[in-house]
Amino acid sequence: MRAIAHQNDLSDIKTLLSAAGLCYEDLKPEHMEHFLCLHQNGELIGAVGLEVFGGDALLRSLVISPNHRGKRLGIHLVDGIEEHAEDAEITTLYLLTTTADRFFAQRGYVTIERHAVPEAIGQTTEFVSFCPDSAVCMRKTLG
């Protein structure tokens, strides 16, 4: 059910993110090696990804199709991307959210000051352009 994304998933991921009102404009085919997808009957129903910077990564683009929400699929994807991160020797995940801070807090993410992220994370499009200053910044140490 959950699988590493392929480059041909990019268009469907962008469509799903756009429909959910989430940013997608900066996604490129090379990002797909660190994205997970959920498909059902050939349809993309969920995705999540990482932007990797050495031992740190930005968790981004967690999205579930509206008619599949409430089925714990978001938890399934977050668990999977954390496993993927550990396999890639990533030790710390960072994220920005305007709506899901309680969801991530329940999964061990802690709120931090936005300026406390590593420089490479702070220079991503998510931090610089996409997410408002009011977004909650969170971190989780893996392992």
Protein Blocks (a to p, Z undefined) as FASTA:
>chain_A
ZZcddfklmmmmmmmmmmnopafklpcfklmmmcccddeehiafbdcddddehjbccdeh
iacdfklgonlmmmmmmmmmmmmmmmnopabdcdddfklmmmmmmnopacddfklpcfkl
mmpmklmmmpcfklccddddeZZ
